[in-house]
């Protein structure tokens, strides 16, 4: 379970980094590249992993409830109990929602107050779409975590089992949605992806043609 906690922590804390990156694009456009240099990216990535690992060790917060469970595949897992699971999820998701909402709202407000060109509407729309679609699965996970906390508080094992199973399906959406969202909204990314696919298709077709010519010879 600790590995699952770490994975969730990295996944959701990365949403904060994405929101920070988008905020600096609009708030500090001339310093964006300097702020997000290779060194800065390495530092924030290490920070995300460090925070996720520390927050995912149940014995740091409640050593009395820690259990070790043998998984069917023979792996020894550390489990902090349903209470720790619920608290971990609610705190993590609440933090992500609050910070990301603040950053996106600040970016939208700044663009409205400082940009007067015709690109303002496009920027607002794209940023709003990114924020909304990125927020939907996170908000859904927050609701699931709150329900799980309720089930834990009132010892409703059936409800807790349902919301836990729900998270397994929902996690796939949370992981894959940002990539599809970027492809849908980012014109430059679409050009790169489709250009690469077209180039790859052309290369394969050329290789087939050359193979056919050599075969006839």
C-alpha angles and dihedrals in degrees: 000000000000090000089052091051091050092049092050091047094052092044096052098036087054087063087063090053091050090050090049091050093051091046093054091048090063101028100042106017095159093050098038096100091046093049093048098045122145093267093051092049092051091049095050092045091052089047092052093051093044094051091045093051094047093046090048097058105093095193089065089066106022117012093173094066099046115120132182115220129189110226120216089254091058098256117138109230129193114223126189098195133255093288093056091045092053095044092047092052097043095048093044095047094043090053092049094047094048096047096042092047091051093049096046093046091048091050092049092048092049094050092050093049099043109030120074102164127104089261091072094084093049092047092048092048095048094045091047092049091049091049095046098046092043091049099049098073091040091052089047090052090048090053090048091050092050090050089048089051090051091050090049094048093052094035094241099161095178093055092045090053091051096051091044091055089045090059092058092061095037093054091065090057093047092051098046102035098076092056093051090044093055090048090051097048107027109080094189091053091050090052091051094047096044091041090053092047091048092048091049091049091049091049092052091048091050091050091051090050092050091047091051092049092050090047092054090049 
